[in-house]
Amino acid sequence: MKHGKIRIVAAGLVSAIAVSTALIAGFVPTNDAKQAAAAVGPLTQAAPVVKIAAEPAVTVARTAVRTRTQVAVAPAAARPSTKQTRTAAYQSTKPSTTSELSQARAILAGLIARHSILRGTTVTIGTTPGGYQAVSYYKSGRIVVNPNHTASLSRILNHEIWHIIDWRDNGRIDWGENVPPN
C-alpha cells in the first residue's frame, strides 16, 4: 500500500474508535456529584445579598367554605327537534361536520377513481368567501365546502371538481361555470 492509503485507513480507524468511545462513555453511569462539580467548576463566594425590610403584616381576607349538598334532579324535558325546515316540503337533520367531512372525502375518492387527473385533490369543511356553498382552489387542488350548504355534497363536489379538471387540462380556466363540459 502507498502511504496516502495507509493514512486514510488509519484516520478512519481513529475516528471509529473515537466515536465508539464517545458512545460507550454516554452509556456508562457516572456519579452525579462529580458531573455537577465538573459542570459548575470551582465555587466562589458570591457577594452578600442585601435584604429589603419587610412591609408591615398585611391582613388576609377570610373565605367561607361551602359544603356540597345533594340536589334532586328532575327528569330532562323533551329536547326540541334538531330538524331544520329548509322548505315546507323538505326537512332534514344536518349531519355533524366530522361525518359530513368523511362523506365528502368518500365522494371525492370515487371521483378521483373515475378521473385520474384529480389525484392529490382534497376536500375540507370550512368558511367560504362570499358565502358560496363551496369554493374550488383549482391551482392547489383544494375544495372547501361551507358547513351551511343547502345542496347535496355529491352535487357540490361533482361541480367543483370540474374547475380543477378545467385548470389541469390546459392551465387556464376557460369553461367558467359551464361545467361539466358537454
N, C-alpha and C positions, 0 to 999 in steps of 0.2 A: 504494500500500500504506500501511497505517497503521503507526505507529511500533511498536506491540506485535508485529505480524507480522514487521517487519524485525528486531527484537531476537531473536525466536525463530529466524529463519533465520540470523542472524549467530552466535548461540550454537551452533547446530547445526554450522555450518561450522568454528568454532573447535574444538569437540570433535572433529570428524572429522579435522582437521589434527593435533590433539594425539595422537589415537590412532594415526594413520598414522606420525607422527614417532616415537612410542614403539616401534612395531613395527619400523620401519626401524632404529632405534638398537639394537634387540635383535639384528639380523642383521649389523651392521657389526662386523668383528673389531676388538678393542682390544688394547692392549699389556697383558699380564698383570701386569707390574711396576707399571704405573700403576694398574691395578684394585686390586692388593693394597695399594699405598700409600694409595689413597683409602679402602679399607675399614678399614685399621688406624688411619689418622690419624697425627699426629706421634708419633714414637717417643721414649719417655723411658727413662732408665736405671733398671733395676729395682734393688731393694735387694740387697746381696750375699747370696749363698746360703751358709749355714753347713753345712759338711760334717761328717758324723759319722765318727769314726775307725773304720776297718775292723777287724773281728774278726781274730784270727789265722787263717791259712790252714786251710781245712777239707780233710781228706783225701777224695779221691774214690774211690768203690768201683769196682773194675775189673770188667768183664763179659767173659765169654768169647764169642767169635764162633763160631757153629756154621755149618758148611758144609752145603750140601744134598747128599744122597746119593740116588742113583736106587734106587727100590724097585720090585720086580716086583709087579704087582697080579694076584691070582688072578681068574679069571672069576667074576662075581657068581653066587651061588647063586640058584636059582629063588625068586622072591618068593612069599610066601604070598598066597593069593587074597584079593581085596578084597571078595568077596561076603560078605554077612551073611545068616544064616538068620533070617528072621522067623518062619516056621512050618516044620514039617517038609516041607510040600508046596510052599512058595513061597520062591524065592530071587531076590534082585535085587541089582544093583550100584547103590549110591546115587550119583546124578549129582552133579557138583560144584555148589557153591552158585550160581556165575555162570550155568551152563547151566540150572539149576533156576529161577533168577530170570527168565531170558529166556523160559523155557517158561511160567512163571506170568504174565508180562506178556502173552504172546501169547494165553493162555486168557482173561485179563481183557479184552483188546482185543475178542475175539469176543463176550464177554458184554455189553460196552458197546455194541457194534454192534446187539445184539439188544434191549437195554434202555437206551434213551437217558437214562433218569433216573440212570444210573450215571456220566454224564460227570464227569470230574475224579477218579474213584476211582483209587487207586494200590495197588500191592502190593509188599511187601518181604519179605525173608527175615531173621528175627532171633529173639531170645528172646521168649517169650510168657509173660505172668503165669499162674501156676497150672499151668504145664506143658501148657497146651492145645496142640493141633496147630495151631490158628490162632486169631487174635483179630481181630474187626472193630471198628474205632473208627468207628462209624457216623456220628457228628456231623461228623468231618473227612473221611470217605470214604477211610479208610486201612485196609488189610488187612495184617496181619503173619503170616507163616507160619513156624512153628517148623522149623528145619532137620532136626530129628529126627522129623518127622511120619511116620505109617505109612499114612495114606490117600493116595489119588492127589491130585495138585494140582487136577485137574478137579473131583473130588468136593468138596474143601475149598472151592475158590472158588465153586462152584455153591451151596454152603451159605451162605458168608459174605456174598455179595453181597445175599442176601435180607434180612439185618439192615439193610444200608444202604438198600435199597428200602423196607423197613418204616418206617424213620425218615423218609426223604424223602417218603413217601406222605402222612403227616399230622403229622409232628413228634412222634410217640410210638412207643415200642416196644410194640406190642400183640399181635404174633404170637408173641413168645417164641422158643422153639426149634422151633416147628411151622412151619418154612419149608422149601420154598416153600408158600405157602397153596394150598389146593385149591379 
